[in-house]
Amino acid sequence: MSEMRFTEDHEWVRIEGDVATIGITEYAQDQLGDIVFIDLPESGAEFAQGDDAAVIESVKAASDIYAPVSGEVGEVNEALDVEPATVNQDAEGEGWLFTLTISDPGELDNLMDADAYKAFVAKL
């Protein structure tokens, strides 16, 4: 069973054991518009919570993606190299960006659950 958490920067985190799958929310992809390029991190890269981890470019803007938790990059969604618009079509599914092996599970407490994120977006 996986658990979802969210950041104020509109990243989602799906937690399964000590692995976090990272992506951007439906709200974020909607705000960005048509995504044309994604610069993903290298497998094996290590990030602290809040570090710049990736960049998403759309027809409107380029946006940094921050590591929502500290950890080491496992998999990256290489399919996005060919079809970055997958994020527009399925941001919280097939449009995932990369996985992190979580090094400090306590950092998950800094993230919002689905209800808190929904309330956060409603105020924007």
PyMOL CGO cylinders between C-alpha atoms (Angstrom):
from pymol import cmd
from pymol.cgo import CYLINDER

trace = [
    CYLINDER, 0.00, 0.00, 0.00, 1.41, 3.37, -0.96, 0.3, 1, 1, 1, 1, 1, 1,
    CYLINDER, 1.41, 3.37, -0.96, 0.94, 6.71, 0.76, 0.3, 1, 1, 1, 1, 1, 1,
    CYLINDER, 0.94, 6.71, 0.76, 0.82, 10.07, -1.03, 0.3, 1, 1, 1, 1, 1, 1,
    CYLINDER, 0.82, 10.07, -1.03, 2.28, 13.32, 0.31, 0.3, 1, 1, 1, 1, 1, 1,
    CYLINDER, 2.28, 13.32, 0.31, 2.58, 16.76, -1.27, 0.3, 1, 1, 1, 1, 1, 1,
    CYLINDER, 2.58, 16.76, -1.27, 4.82, 19.84, -1.10, 0.3, 1, 1, 1, 1, 1, 1,
    CYLINDER, 4.82, 19.84, -1.10, 3.95, 23.53, -1.30, 0.3, 1, 1, 1, 1, 1, 1,
    CYLINDER, 3.95, 23.53, -1.30, 5.97, 23.51, -4.56, 0.3, 1, 1, 1, 1, 1, 1,
    CYLINDER, 5.97, 23.51, -4.56, 3.35, 21.13, -6.04, 0.3, 1, 1, 1, 1, 1, 1,
    CYLINDER, 3.35, 21.13, -6.04, 5.42, 17.97, -6.06, 0.3, 1, 1, 1, 1, 1, 1,
    CYLINDER, 5.42, 17.97, -6.06, 3.82, 14.69, -5.08, 0.3, 1, 1, 1, 1, 1, 1,
    CYLINDER, 3.82, 14.69, -5.08, 5.54, 11.85, -3.28, 0.3, 1, 1, 1, 1, 1, 1,
    CYLINDER, 5.54, 11.85, -3.28, 4.25, 8.27, -3.40, 0.3, 1, 1, 1, 1, 1, 1,
    CYLINDER, 4.25, 8.27, -3.40, 5.84, 6.36, -0.53, 0.3, 1, 1, 1, 1, 1, 1,
    CYLINDER, 5.84, 6.36, -0.53, 6.29, 2.60, -0.73, 0.3, 1, 1, 1, 1, 1, 1,
    CYLINDER, 6.29, 2.60, -0.73, 8.55, 1.30, 2.02, 0.3, 1, 1, 1, 1, 1, 1,
    CYLINDER, 8.55, 1.30, 2.02, 11.76, 3.36, 1.88, 0.3, 1, 1, 1, 1, 1, 1,
    CYLINDER, 11.76, 3.36, 1.88, 11.26, 4.40, -1.76, 0.3, 1, 1, 1, 1, 1, 1,
    CYLINDER, 11.26, 4.40, -1.76, 9.61, 7.67, -2.77, 0.3, 1, 1, 1, 1, 1, 1,
    CYLINDER, 9.61, 7.67, -2.77, 8.37, 8.14, -6.32, 0.3, 1, 1, 1, 1, 1, 1,
    CYLINDER, 8.37, 8.14, -6.32, 8.37, 11.86, -7.20, 0.3, 1, 1, 1, 1, 1, 1,
    CYLINDER, 8.37, 11.86, -7.20, 6.30, 13.83, -9.70, 0.3, 1, 1, 1, 1, 1, 1,
    CYLINDER, 6.30, 13.83, -9.70, 4.40, 17.08, -10.10, 0.3, 1, 1, 1, 1, 1, 1,
    CYLINDER, 4.40, 17.08, -10.10, 0.73, 17.49, -9.29, 0.3, 1, 1, 1, 1, 1, 1,
    CYLINDER, 0.73, 17.49, -9.29, -2.16, 17.95, -11.67, 0.3, 1, 1, 1, 1, 1, 1,
    CYLINDER, -2.16, 17.95, -11.67, -2.34, 21.55, -10.48, 0.3, 1, 1, 1, 1, 1, 1,
    CYLINDER, -2.34, 21.55, -10.48, 1.33, 22.14, -11.37, 0.3, 1, 1, 1, 1, 1, 1,
    CYLINDER, 1.33, 22.14, -11.37, 1.10, 20.64, -14.84, 0.3, 1, 1, 1, 1, 1, 1,
    CYLINDER, 1.10, 20.64, -14.84, -2.04, 22.68, -15.50, 0.3, 1, 1, 1, 1, 1, 1,
    CYLINDER, -2.04, 22.68, -15.50, -0.23, 25.89, -14.48, 0.3, 1, 1, 1, 1, 1, 1,
    CYLINDER, -0.23, 25.89, -14.48, 2.80, 25.04, -16.63, 0.3, 1, 1, 1, 1, 1, 1,
    CYLINDER, 2.80, 25.04, -16.63, 0.88, 24.25, -19.80, 0.3, 1, 1, 1, 1, 1, 1,
    CYLINDER, 0.88, 24.25, -19.80, 2.36, 22.08, -22.54, 0.3, 1, 1, 1, 1, 1, 1,
    CYLINDER, 2.36, 22.08, -22.54, 5.55, 20.47, -21.23, 0.3, 1, 1, 1, 1, 1, 1,
    CYLINDER, 5.55, 20.47, -21.23, 8.25, 20.28, -23.90, 0.3, 1, 1, 1, 1, 1, 1,
    CYLINDER, 8.25, 20.28, -23.90, 11.41, 19.16, -22.02, 0.3, 1, 1, 1, 1, 1, 1,
    CYLINDER, 11.41, 19.16, -22.02, 12.37, 17.59, -18.70, 0.3, 1, 1, 1, 1, 1, 1,
    CYLINDER, 12.37, 17.59, -18.70, 15.92, 17.51, -17.32, 0.3, 1, 1, 1, 1, 1, 1,
    CYLINDER, 15.92, 17.51, -17.32, 15.91, 14.57, -14.91, 0.3, 1, 1, 1, 1, 1, 1,
    CYLINDER, 15.91, 14.57, -14.91, 18.62, 13.75, -12.35, 0.3, 1, 1, 1, 1, 1, 1,
    CYLINDER, 18.62, 13.75, -12.35, 21.13, 10.95, -12.86, 0.3, 1, 1, 1, 1, 1, 1,
    CYLINDER, 21.13, 10.95, -12.86, 20.56, 7.62, -11.14, 0.3, 1, 1, 1, 1, 1, 1,
    CYLINDER, 20.56, 7.62, -11.14, 22.78, 7.55, -8.06, 0.3, 1, 1, 1, 1, 1, 1,
    CYLINDER, 22.78, 7.55, -8.06, 22.64, 11.32, -7.48, 0.3, 1, 1, 1, 1, 1, 1,
    CYLINDER, 22.64, 11.32, -7.48, 22.04, 12.30, -3.85, 0.3, 1, 1, 1, 1, 1, 1,
    CYLINDER, 22.04, 12.30, -3.85, 19.87, 15.17, -2.71, 0.3, 1, 1, 1, 1, 1, 1,
    CYLINDER, 19.87, 15.17, -2.71, 19.01, 16.82, 0.58, 0.3, 1, 1, 1, 1, 1, 1,
    CYLINDER, 19.01, 16.82, 0.58, 15.40, 17.87, 1.16, 0.3, 1, 1, 1, 1, 1, 1,
    CYLINDER, 15.40, 17.87, 1.16, 14.79, 21.08, -0.81, 0.3, 1, 1, 1, 1, 1, 1,
    CYLINDER, 14.79, 21.08, -0.81, 17.70, 20.67, -3.26, 0.3, 1, 1, 1, 1, 1, 1,
    CYLINDER, 17.70, 20.67, -3.26, 17.12, 21.37, -6.95, 0.3, 1, 1, 1, 1, 1, 1,
    CYLINDER, 17.12, 21.37, -6.95, 16.65, 17.90, -8.44, 0.3, 1, 1, 1, 1, 1, 1,
    CYLINDER, 16.65, 17.90, -8.44, 15.17, 18.41, -11.94, 0.3, 1, 1, 1, 1, 1, 1,
    CYLINDER, 15.17, 18.41, -11.94, 13.87, 21.04, -14.34, 0.3, 1, 1, 1, 1, 1, 1,
    CYLINDER, 13.87, 21.04, -14.34, 10.63, 21.01, -16.31, 0.3, 1, 1, 1, 1, 1, 1,
    CYLINDER, 10.63, 21.01, -16.31, 10.28, 23.31, -19.30, 0.3, 1, 1, 1, 1, 1, 1,
    CYLINDER, 10.28, 23.31, -19.30, 6.95, 24.21, -20.83, 0.3, 1, 1, 1, 1, 1, 1,
    CYLINDER, 6.95, 24.21, -20.83, 5.84, 26.60, -23.51, 0.3, 1, 1, 1, 1, 1, 1,
    CYLINDER, 5.84, 26.60, -23.51, 5.22, 29.10, -20.67, 0.3, 1, 1, 1, 1, 1, 1,
    CYLINDER, 5.22, 29.10, -20.67, 8.21, 28.71, -18.32, 0.3, 1, 1, 1, 1, 1, 1,
    CYLINDER, 8.21, 28.71, -18.32, 10.96, 26.57, -16.85, 0.3, 1, 1, 1, 1, 1, 1,
    CYLINDER, 10.96, 26.57, -16.85, 10.39, 25.33, -13.31, 0.3, 1, 1, 1, 1, 1, 1,
    CYLINDER, 10.39, 25.33, -13.31, 12.74, 23.73, -10.82, 0.3, 1, 1, 1, 1, 1, 1,
    CYLINDER, 12.74, 23.73, -10.82, 11.69, 20.49, -9.16, 0.3, 1, 1, 1, 1, 1, 1,
    CYLINDER, 11.69, 20.49, -9.16, 12.95, 20.19, -5.60, 0.3, 1, 1, 1, 1, 1, 1,
    CYLINDER, 12.95, 20.19, -5.60, 13.73, 17.01, -3.71, 0.3, 1, 1, 1, 1, 1, 1,
    CYLINDER, 13.73, 17.01, -3.71, 10.78, 16.65, -1.32, 0.3, 1, 1, 1, 1, 1, 1,
    CYLINDER, 10.78, 16.65, -1.32, 12.87, 14.37, 0.91, 0.3, 1, 1, 1, 1, 1, 1,
    CYLINDER, 12.87, 14.37, 0.91, 16.56, 13.55, 1.21, 0.3, 1, 1, 1, 1, 1, 1,
    CYLINDER, 16.56, 13.55, 1.21, 17.79, 10.47, -0.58, 0.3, 1, 1, 1, 1, 1, 1,
    CYLINDER, 17.79, 10.47, -0.58, 19.53, 8.80, -3.49, 0.3, 1, 1, 1, 1, 1, 1,
    CYLINDER, 19.53, 8.80, -3.49, 18.00, 8.68, -6.97, 0.3, 1, 1, 1, 1, 1, 1,
    CYLINDER, 18.00, 8.68, -6.97, 17.08, 5.17, -8.02, 0.3, 1, 1, 1, 1, 1, 1,
    CYLINDER, 17.08, 5.17, -8.02, 15.07, 5.09, -11.23, 0.3, 1, 1, 1, 1, 1, 1,
    CYLINDER, 15.07, 5.09, -11.23, 14.35, 7.94, -13.61, 0.3, 1, 1, 1, 1, 1, 1,
    CYLINDER, 14.35, 7.94, -13.61, 11.40, 7.93, -16.00, 0.3, 1, 1, 1, 1, 1, 1,
    CYLINDER, 11.40, 7.93, -16.00, 13.39, 7.79, -19.23, 0.3, 1, 1, 1, 1, 1, 1,
    CYLINDER, 13.39, 7.79, -19.23, 10.18, 7.63, -21.28, 0.3, 1, 1, 1, 1, 1, 1,
    CYLINDER, 10.18, 7.63, -21.28, 9.84, 11.35, -20.57, 0.3, 1, 1, 1, 1, 1, 1,
    CYLINDER, 9.84, 11.35, -20.57, 12.96, 12.03, -22.68, 0.3, 1, 1, 1, 1, 1, 1,
    CYLINDER, 12.96, 12.03, -22.68, 10.93, 10.98, -25.72, 0.3, 1, 1, 1, 1, 1, 1,
    CYLINDER, 10.93, 10.98, -25.72, 7.47, 12.11, -24.60, 0.3, 1, 1, 1, 1, 1, 1,
    CYLINDER, 7.47, 12.11, -24.60, 7.63, 14.84, -21.92, 0.3, 1, 1, 1, 1, 1, 1,
    CYLINDER, 7.63, 14.84, -21.92, 3.93, 15.63, -22.52, 0.3, 1, 1, 1, 1, 1, 1,
    CYLINDER, 3.93, 15.63, -22.52, 3.13, 12.41, -20.63, 0.3, 1, 1, 1, 1, 1, 1,
    CYLINDER, 3.13, 12.41, -20.63, 3.29, 14.63, -17.54, 0.3, 1, 1, 1, 1, 1, 1,
    CYLINDER, 3.29, 14.63, -17.54, 0.43, 16.73, -18.95, 0.3, 1, 1, 1, 1, 1, 1,
    CYLINDER, 0.43, 16.73, -18.95, -1.61, 13.62, -19.72, 0.3, 1, 1, 1, 1, 1, 1,
    CYLINDER, -1.61, 13.62, -19.72, -1.03, 11.70, -16.47, 0.3, 1, 1, 1, 1, 1, 1,
    CYLINDER, -1.03, 11.70, -16.47, 0.91, 13.85, -13.98, 0.3, 1, 1, 1, 1, 1, 1,
    CYLINDER, 0.91, 13.85, -13.98, 0.21, 11.68, -10.97, 0.3, 1, 1, 1, 1, 1, 1,
    CYLINDER, 0.21, 11.68, -10.97, 0.63, 8.34, -12.77, 0.3, 1, 1, 1, 1, 1, 1,
    CYLINDER, 0.63, 8.34, -12.77, 2.72, 7.57, -15.87, 0.3, 1, 1, 1, 1, 1, 1,
    CYLINDER, 2.72, 7.57, -15.87, 4.19, 11.08, -15.70, 0.3, 1, 1, 1, 1, 1, 1,
    CYLINDER, 4.19, 11.08, -15.70, 6.28, 10.31, -12.59, 0.3, 1, 1, 1, 1, 1, 1,
    CYLINDER, 6.28, 10.31, -12.59, 9.78, 11.79, -12.71, 0.3, 1, 1, 1, 1, 1, 1,
    CYLINDER, 9.78, 11.79, -12.71, 12.18, 9.78, -10.54, 0.3, 1, 1, 1, 1, 1, 1,
    CYLINDER, 12.18, 9.78, -10.54, 12.47, 7.69, -7.40, 0.3, 1, 1, 1, 1, 1, 1,
    CYLINDER, 12.47, 7.69, -7.40, 14.49, 8.36, -4.26, 0.3, 1, 1, 1, 1, 1, 1,
    CYLINDER, 14.49, 8.36, -4.26, 15.59, 5.91, -1.60, 0.3, 1, 1, 1, 1, 1, 1,
    CYLINDER, 15.59, 5.91, -1.60, 14.59, 7.90, 1.48, 0.3, 1, 1, 1, 1, 1, 1,
    CYLINDER, 14.59, 7.90, 1.48, 17.51, 8.60, 3.83, 0.3, 1, 1, 1, 1, 1, 1,
    CYLINDER, 17.51, 8.60, 3.83, 15.52, 10.42, 6.54, 0.3, 1, 1, 1, 1, 1, 1,
    CYLINDER, 15.52, 10.42, 6.54, 11.93, 9.16, 6.91, 0.3, 1, 1, 1, 1, 1, 1,
    CYLINDER, 11.93, 9.16, 6.91, 11.25, 11.88, 9.50, 0.3, 1, 1, 1, 1, 1, 1,
    CYLINDER, 11.25, 11.88, 9.50, 11.27, 14.45, 6.68, 0.3, 1, 1, 1, 1, 1, 1,
    CYLINDER, 11.27, 14.45, 6.68, 7.98, 13.02, 5.43, 0.3, 1, 1, 1, 1, 1, 1,
    CYLINDER, 7.98, 13.02, 5.43, 6.36, 14.75, 8.40, 0.3, 1, 1, 1, 1, 1, 1,
    CYLINDER, 6.36, 14.75, 8.40, 7.14, 18.09, 6.68, 0.3, 1, 1, 1, 1, 1, 1,
    CYLINDER, 7.14, 18.09, 6.68, 4.86, 17.19, 3.75, 0.3, 1, 1, 1, 1, 1, 1,
    CYLINDER, 4.86, 17.19, 3.75, 1.10, 17.59, 3.39, 0.3, 1, 1, 1, 1, 1, 1,
    CYLINDER, 1.10, 17.59, 3.39, -1.40, 14.77, 3.11, 0.3, 1, 1, 1, 1, 1, 1,
    CYLINDER, -1.40, 14.77, 3.11, -3.98, 14.86, 0.29, 0.3, 1, 1, 1, 1, 1, 1,
    CYLINDER, -3.98, 14.86, 0.29, -6.59, 16.80, 2.28, 0.3, 1, 1, 1, 1, 1, 1,
    CYLINDER, -6.59, 16.80, 2.28, -4.09, 19.45, 3.41, 0.3, 1, 1, 1, 1, 1, 1,
    CYLINDER, -4.09, 19.45, 3.41, -2.78, 19.84, -0.16, 0.3, 1, 1, 1, 1, 1, 1,
    CYLINDER, -2.78, 19.84, -0.16, -6.32, 20.19, -1.54, 0.3, 1, 1, 1, 1, 1, 1,
    CYLINDER, -6.32, 20.19, -1.54, -7.00, 22.95, 1.03, 0.3, 1, 1, 1, 1, 1, 1,
    CYLINDER, -7.00, 22.95, 1.03, -3.64, 24.61, 0.16, 0.3, 1, 1, 1, 1, 1, 1,
    CYLINDER, -3.64, 24.61, 0.16, -4.47, 24.70, -3.58, 0.3, 1, 1, 1, 1, 1, 1,
    CYLINDER, -4.47, 24.70, -3.58, -7.96, 26.02, -2.90, 0.3, 1, 1, 1, 1, 1, 1,
    CYLINDER, -7.96, 26.02, -2.90, -6.41, 29.12, -1.32, 0.3, 1, 1, 1, 1, 1, 1,
    CYLINDER, -6.41, 29.12, -1.32, -4.23, 29.92, -4.38, 0.3, 1, 1, 1, 1, 1, 1,
]
cmd.load_cgo(trace, "trace")
